[in-house]
Amino acid sequence: MTDFDGTAIDADGHVHEENVMFVDYLEPEFRDQTQGWTLNADRNRRFIVGNSENPPFPKEISVRKPMSAENRLKVLDKERIETAVLFPSAALVAGYKEAEFAHAIMRAYNGWMADWCGTEPGRLKFAAPVALYDIEEAIRETQRAVGDLGAVAVSVRPNPADGKRLDAADREPFFAAVEELGVPLVIHESTGDPDTAGGERYGGMDVPEAYLFNHIISHPFEQMMAMMAMICGGVLERHPKLNVGFFEAGCSWAPYWLARLDDHFEHPKLGHYMKGLTMSPSEYFHRQCVVTCDPGDPTIPIAIENLGADKVLFATDYPHFDSGGGSVKAFLDVVDIDTDTQRKILRDNALAFYGID
């Protein structure tokens, strides 16, 4: 198509929650448990819960100030982004905190975010996070966020909640509820969860000095296991209309991982342990799943070649510390991606995944 002008849909941006969320939207009985985004002794901004800093960033990192919706629109204009689908920061981290607090933060965030995006609902949209400690509460909040507040997706962490993985039997009603609402489910990791795979080998997820290794580990390793649970655990077989995104881990891990899952599915002595599957793991992925790419990742063409151009979505991760300006240009500068594929990744795939008109 010759009319593509290079503008983008950000499939995974973030916000740093404004203080009003913790004061006016968080239920009163939970307000004394958090100071929200607060400067610590080093004058670095942190999400404070009790006496702990979350996630446990090293001293070199300070979180950017919360931004008004009006100022975020200015950023979108500068970056040539038409619409952004936004995810939390503090509320993402809260997903691994104590259960009642976690659920309360999700309710507060979704209420605040609906109002925040209401400034410009055509350009600012949000994915509603929910915690999976109490499945009945997760379903209630999912229905409220989508049905009443206008969320275009629902998001959960890949990490175990109460020691249960995503394909645990008691999660089935939750997946059914998301499927019935017709919105996608996004699996989204963050650093800091003490149960993150491999984190204990490098000093623990709550140790700032170990953050480098933990940041490298957490996103791709947890997404690999989330994909295995959702596909090989039979969730997508049981919920064929549930679309799932595995976000913020890059994209070129997925072809390798799907090939490995397929290899085990086809193994004559092991494959039968993937009970109830009627297709290979990669077929479920192609039917129902997508991944996001980091804007300037030179391995994006590997994912395009092996997954297909319609399975990769553009995402900025802005305003997190490891994101920056010029993300659309960084993507367009990646070699060996033709114009039609650029258009799909920058715009069309996100519009289709989220059902945005």
N, C-alpha and C positions, 0 to 999 in steps of 0.2 A: 504493500500500500504506500502510495507516495505522499499521503497527507500526514504522516507521522512526524510530529515536531520535536520529539525527544522529551516531552514532559512525562512524568512518572506518577504511579500510584505507590505509595510507601506501604508495603504489606505488613511491616513490623517496625513502627516507631514507638517511642516511649514518652512518658511524662514523669517529671518529679512532682509529686503531689504537693499542692499548696497547703499552707497551714490550716486554712479554713476547713479542709477535709477532716483533720484530726480534732477540730474544735466543734464544728457545727454538724457534721455528718456522722461522726463516730458516736455510738451510743454512750451515754454518760458513764455507765459503769466500767467502761474500758479506757476512758480518757487518761486516767492516772498511770496507765501502763506504758504510755509512749509520749515522747516529746516531739514526735514527727522528725522532720529534717532539721537538725540542730548542729551548731558548730561545736566541735569537741575541743579538748585542751590544746590541740595543735592548730586550731582554727580551720579544721577541715570539716566539711559538711557530711553528716552521717545520719542514718535513720536509727534513732535510739529507741530500744525496747527494754524497759527495766533499766539495767545498768550496762547493757551490751550494745555495741555498735554493729549494725547489720547493713550489708555484709561486712565481713572483717577486712576492709581495704587496708593496704599498707599506707604509711604516712604520706607517700608520694602522690596519692590520689585524693582529690577533693571533688565531691559531686557538684555539678552545676546548680545554680539557683533554680527554684521552681519558676515556671514561665506562665504568663497569662495566655489565654487562648488567642487574644489579639496579636500578641507578639509571636506566637507559634505560626500564625498565618503569614506573618512577614517572613519568617524563616522558610516556609513552604514556597512563597513567591520567589525568594532569592535562589532557592535550590531547584526550581523548576519542577516542583511536586504539586500536582493538582489536588490529590486527596491523600490523607494519611489515616491508616488504621492503627490506633494507639493502644499500647499495653502499659501496665503499671511498672513502678519501680519498688516503692515501699510495699505496696500490696502484693507484689510478686514475691518479695522476700518473706512477707508475713505468712505466706503459704506453708512454711515449715516451722512456724512458731506454735505455741500451745493452741489446742483446737478451738476453744471458744473465742479466743482473741483473733485467731486467723479468720474464722467465719465472720466476726464482727467487722474486721478491716475490709473484707470483701464487700460486705453490704455498704459500708461507708464509701468505699472507692467507687462502686458502681453508681450510687446515687449522685456523688459529686461529679463523676465523669460525664454522666448524662447531661447535667447542667452545664458543665464546662464546654462540652462539644456543641451544646445548643446555641452557642455564639455563632457558629457557622456549620450547621449539620450536613451540608452538602460536601464539605471539605474535611471536617473533623469527625471521625468515627472511632468507635472503641470496641475492643474485645473484652468481655466481662470475665474476670478471673473468679474462680470458685475453688474452695478447698474441699478435699475428699475425705475428711475425717468423719463427718456425719453426712451420709449419702442423701437422706431425706432433706436436710438443710441445703445441700448442694443442688438438689433438684428444685427446691423452692426458689433459691436465688437465681438459678439459671432461667427459670420461667419468668421471674420478675424482671431480670436484666434484659432479656430478649423481648418479652411480651409487653412490658410496661415502659422500659427505659430506652429501648431502641438499639441495644448492642447488636453488632453484626456477626459476632462469633463468641464462643465460650472458650476459656483458656484454663488449663490445669498444668501443674508441675509434673514432670516425669518421675520424680523421686517417690519412694514409698511413703504412704501416709498410714500411720498406725502399723507400720511394717508390712503393708499390703501393696502389691504391685498393681499396675493398671488393669490387668486382666483378672483380678480377683473377682470371685462370683458376685459379691455384694455390690460391685460397680455397675452391673448390668442395667438396673433401672435408670441410672444416670445416663448411660450411653443411649438408652432408648428415648429418654426425654430430650436429649440434644438432637437426636435423629428426627424425632417427631416435630421439633421446632423448625427444622430445615436450615439451621445455621451450621457452619463448620466448627469443628473442635480443633483448637490449636494446643499442641504440647510445647510448653515453653519453660526452659530451665533458667536458673540464675545461680550465682555462686552463694556459698554460705551454709547450705543444708548439711548438717553433720553426717547424714546418711548417704551423701553423694558417693558414687562408685569410685573407689581408688583413693579418695581424699586422705584417708588415715595413713597411707603410706608416706605422705609428704608432710606430716606434722599436724594433720587435722584441719578440717574446713573452717575452724574458728580461729586460726592463727594467722595474723596479718603477714608475718614473714614467710608463710607458705603460700601466699595468695597466687604467686606466679604459676606454680605447678597446678594449683587447684583450678585456676581459671582455664588453663589449657585442657585439663581433664574434664571438667564438669559438663560442658555443653555437648560435645560429640559423644562421650561415653554414655551419658544419661539418655540422649536421643536414640542411640543404637538400641539400648535396652527397652526404651519405650516403643520403638518400632517393632522389635521382636515380640513384646507383650501384645501389642494391638493386632499384629498380623498373625504370628505363630500361636498366640494364645486364643485365637478364634474370634476376637472382638469384631473384626471387619466382616468375617463370615456371617456372624449373627446379626450384624447391622449394616447391610449392604448399601444403605443410602446415607451413611455417616461419612462425611468428608473430613479428612484429618490433615493438618499441617504440622510438620516437624521443623520448628523455627530456631533461628539464631545459633546454628551449629555449622554454617556453611552448607554446601551442597554436594561436594565431590566425594564425601564419605558414603553417600547413599548407594551409588552403583556397586561399590565393593561390598557393602553390607547386604544388599539384596542378593548379590551373587552368592554370598556365603549362606544366607538363609535358604536360597533355592537349592544349593548343593546339599544341605542337610535334609531338606524336604524330599529330595530325590534319592537319598541314600537308602539302599535296600534294607538296612538293619536299624536305621534311626528314624526314617521319615514317618513311620506310623505313630511316633510320639507326638507329632503335630496333629492331634486328634480333631476330627471334624472339618478339616480344610478340604475344599473341593477344587482349589486352584493352587498354583505355586505362590509363594510370598510375593514375588515381583508382580504377578498378575493382580493381586490385591492392591499393591501400591499403585499400579497404573490405573486401576479402576477408581481409587478413592483418595489418593494422597498427593501431597506436594511438599516441597522443601523451599527454604529461602536461601539466597546467596548473599555473601558479603560483597559490597559494590565493586571493588577492584580486584577480586580474587582471580588470579590467572588460571586457576583450574576449572573455572565455570564451564569452558567448552567440553571438559570431560563429562560433566553432569548432563549437559545438553545432548551430547552424542549418545549417552547410555540410558538416560531417563526419558529424553524427549524434550523439545523446546517448551511444551505446555506444562511441564512439571516443576519449573523453577520460577520463583517469585522474587522480585526486587525488594530489598529492605535496607533501611539505613541504620537502625538501632539508636538513632539520635534521640536524646542528648547524652547518652551514656559516655563514660570517659574514653572508651575505645572507638568512638565514632567521631566523625569530623565533617566539615563542609565539603562541597563538591562531589557528593556521592553519585549523583546522576552522571556527571562527567567521568568519574572514575570507572563506572560501569561501561559507559560508551567507549572508553579507551581500551577495554580488554580486547585483545586481538582475536580474530577468527570467529566473531559473532556477526552474522549478517543482519541487515536492517529489519527484515521481517521477524527474526528471532529477538532482536533488541526490543521491538515493539511488544511482542508477546510477554517478555520477562518484565519489562518496565511497566506495562499497563494491563494488557488483555488478560493475563493469567490471574492477576489479583482481582480484577473486576468479576471474572467468572467464579473464582473461589469464594469470594465473599457475597456474591449475588448483588453487587452494586450496579445500579443503573447509571 
